[in-house]
Amino acid sequence: MEQDAQKVSPPRAKPNANGAQPLRAPSFSRPLRKGWESTNAKTRLPGRLLLRAFFAASPEEVAPRLLGKILAHRTRAGWISGRIVEVEAYLGPHHGTPDPAAHSYRGPTPRNSVIFGPPGYAYVYAIYGRYFCMNISCEAHGLAGCILLRALEPLMGLDQMTKNRGLAAHVKPSELTSGPSRLCQALGLARSTHNGLDLLDSASPLQVRDDGFCLKKVMVTPRIGINPTNPAVSWPLRFTVPGHACVSGPRRFTGECIFVR
């Protein structure tokens, strides 16, 4: 079944005062350069950085449009990157129906302060004491929407990704970056060094870019990995590139295709 992207989201409510203090996120001093940006003599990153306005909308609106964009990380070994093929939207506490699966559900804390700040910043958190997951903040200061990156299609630096994952050479791409913790490990991301980075600044070592990849339809399903007793377990806020081999989770799942405008 196909439908418009704006019809799959839970209804939104107008923001109300939540008492959260705006986060003053770190900034970088170098100006934004358009087009291809060269950070060293050997590597050029494709496309352009996304604009701040791209992430200013609600997460359920931004998430399907984020598919196909590129996440790039500058390391000592050079740039490594992947195309985003699976994401999940998490709604802020201002929403008409607050999201009990979101880290922001109980309000701002030192751990989640990034998602209560401006849009377009990396929120990296630890799970199981040794792995990491990465989100991107959405909406205006204090609203705390965010998008979890669940899977990438490896593009640059596959050898380095393989080393970071501790795998043998020539593994399938899906073994490298299929799953939120796998992609963080493959790209070498950690909370201590990447949480709070501006993803939309040309001087940032972690960036989200647009190389013109066009995706007309995306698959929408309930989010996965959520406690089955959670009231939000069935909300249709997981978005994937239909049929992509790097998408995580079960190979068979029920969903709907929607158009992306």
Secondary structure as the mmCIF struct_conf table of DSSP 4:
data_model
#
loop_
_struct_conf.conf_type_id
_struct_conf.id
_struct_conf.beg_label_comp_id
_struct_conf.beg_label_asym_id
_struct_conf.beg_label_seq_id
_struct_conf.end_label_comp_id
_struct_conf.end_label_asym_id
_struct_conf.end_label_seq_id
STRN STRN1 GLU A 2 ASP A 4
HELX_RH_3T_P HELX_RH_3T_P1 ALA A 5 LYS A 7
BEND BEND1 VAL A 8 SER A 9
HELX_LH_PP_P HELX_LH_PP_P1 PRO A 10 ARG A 12
HELX_LH_PP_P HELX_LH_PP_P2 ALA A 20 LEU A 23
BEND BEND2 ARG A 30 ARG A 30
HELX_LH_PP_P HELX_LH_PP_P3 PRO A 31 LEU A 32
BEND BEND3 GLY A 35 TRP A 36
STRN STRN2 GLU A 37 SER A 38
BEND BEND4 THR A 39 LYS A 42
STRN STRN3 ARG A 44 LEU A 45
BEND BEND5 GLY A 47 GLY A 47
STRN STRN4 ARG A 48 LEU A 49
HELX_LH_PP_P HELX_LH_PP_P4 LEU A 50 LEU A 51
HELX_RH_3T_P HELX_RH_3T_P2 ARG A 52 PHE A 55
BEND BEND6 ALA A 56 ALA A 57
HELX_RH_AL_P HELX_RH_AL_P1 PRO A 59 LEU A 66
TURN_TY1_P TURN_TY1_P1 LEU A 67 GLY A 68
STRN STRN5 ILE A 70 THR A 75
TURN_TY1_P TURN_TY1_P2 ARG A 76 ALA A 77
STRN STRN6 GLY A 78 TYR A 90
TURN_TY1_P TURN_TY1_P3 PRO A 93 HIS A 94
BEND BEND7 HIS A 95 THR A 97
TURN_TY1_P TURN_TY1_P4 PRO A 100 ALA A 101
BEND BEND8 ALA A 102 ALA A 102
TURN_TY1_P TURN_TY1_P5 HIS A 103 ARG A 106
TURN_TY1_P TURN_TY1_P6 PRO A 110 ASN A 112
HELX_RH_3T_P HELX_RH_3T_P3 SER A 113 PHE A 116
BEND BEND9 GLY A 117 GLY A 117
BEND BEND10 PRO A 119 GLY A 120
STRN STRN7 TYR A 121 TYR A 121
STRN STRN8 ALA A 122 ILE A 127
TURN_TY1_P TURN_TY1_P7 TYR A 128 ARG A 130
STRN STRN9 TYR A 131 CYS A 138
BEND BEND11 GLU A 139 ALA A 140
TURN_TY1_P TURN_TY1_P8 HIS A 141 LEU A 143
STRN STRN10 GLY A 145 MET A 156
HELX_RH_AL_P HELX_RH_AL_P2 LEU A 158 ARG A 165
TURN_TY1_P TURN_TY1_P9 GLY A 166 GLY A 166
TURN_TY1_P TURN_TY1_P10 ALA A 169 HIS A 170
HELX_RH_AL_P HELX_RH_AL_P3 PRO A 173 THR A 177
STRN STRN11 SER A 178 SER A 178
BEND BEND12 GLY A 179 GLY A 179
HELX_RH_AL_P HELX_RH_AL_P4 PRO A 180 LEU A 187
TURN_TY1_P TURN_TY1_P11 GLY A 188 GLY A 188
HELX_RH_AL_P HELX_RH_AL_P5 ARG A 191 HIS A 194
TURN_TY1_P TURN_TY1_P12 ASN A 195 GLY A 196
STRN STRN12 ASP A 198 ASP A 198
TURN_TY1_P TURN_TY1_P13 LEU A 199 LEU A 200
TURN_TY1_P TURN_TY1_P14 SER A 202 ALA A 203
BEND BEND13 PRO A 205 PRO A 205
STRN STRN13 LEU A 206 ASP A 210
STRN STRN14 LYS A 217 THR A 221
BEND BEND14 ILE A 224 ILE A 226
TURN_TY1_P TURN_TY1_P15 PRO A 228 THR A 229
BEND BEND15 ASN A 230 ASN A 230
TURN_TY1_P TURN_TY1_P16 PRO A 231 SER A 234
STRN STRN15 ARG A 238 THR A 240
TURN_TY1_P TURN_TY1_P17 PRO A 242 GLY A 243
TURN_TY1_P TURN_TY1_P18 ALA A 245 CYS A 246
BEND BEND16 GLY A 249 GLY A 249
BEND BEND17 ARG A 251 ARG A 251
STRN STRN16 GLU A 256 PHE A 259
#
